[in-house]
Amino acid sequence: MRMEPKAIVKRKGHNMTGRGTSSIELNNTATNEERAQIIRNSTSLFNCELANTPEKCAEALNEFFDRVSKSGEIPSVEKMALALGVYRQLLWEWEQGSLGREIADMVRKAKELLAAIDAELVASRKIEPITYIFRAKNYYGMKDKMEYSIEKRDVLGDGKSAEEIYGKYKDALPIQAEGEVE
C-alpha cells in the first residue's frame, strides 16, 4: 500500500513568511507520538562513548547501522556522529584524516552508505527529492556545477612554425599542381 505524504497545513494566525517558515513546530506533519519517538531515537545516542580509535569506530558504526536497520529509523549524519560520541564538525575533521587514514576511510564509507540509503529512498519515492538534494549537497559533497580544466597546449607540435609543420607533413598532403595544396 502506497502512502501519500501529508500536506503541510498553514495554521490560522501564523505568518508563513520569515521566521514562521523555519519553525519545525509549525511546519511538520508528525503527530505528538511520532515526534516523541524521534526524540527518543535521537536522545538515546546522546551519551555514546567517544569512538576515537579504529576499533571503537568500527564497533560504533556497526552498532549504529545494526540499530537503525532493526528499528527502521532513518539514519543520518547527525545520528551517526552521536553514535560515534562526537558532533558533526568533529566527524568532518575525522573524515579529513585528523585521527588517521583508517578512521577517515571508515567515516567516508559510512557516509557513502548513508548516501546510498538516501538515494534509494528518493528513487522509491519515500522521501521528497528536495530533501535528498539538500542532504546530498550538504553531507555527501554533491554539487550542481560542472568544473572544467582548460590547459593551453600546442596540438600541432612543440612550438614549431607553420613552415616546419608543413615540411614535416607535406608528403601526406594532396598536391594539385606545382606544389599547391588543395
Secondary structure, DSSP 8 states (H G I E B T S, - for coil): -----------TT---SGGGGG-TTTS----HHHHHHHHHHHHTTTT-----SHHHHHHHHHHHHHHHHHH-----HHHHHHHTTS-HHHHHHHHTTTT-HHHHHHHHHHHHHHHHHHHHHHHTTSS-HHHHHHHHHHHS---S----------TTSSS--HHHHHHHHGGGS-B-STT-B-
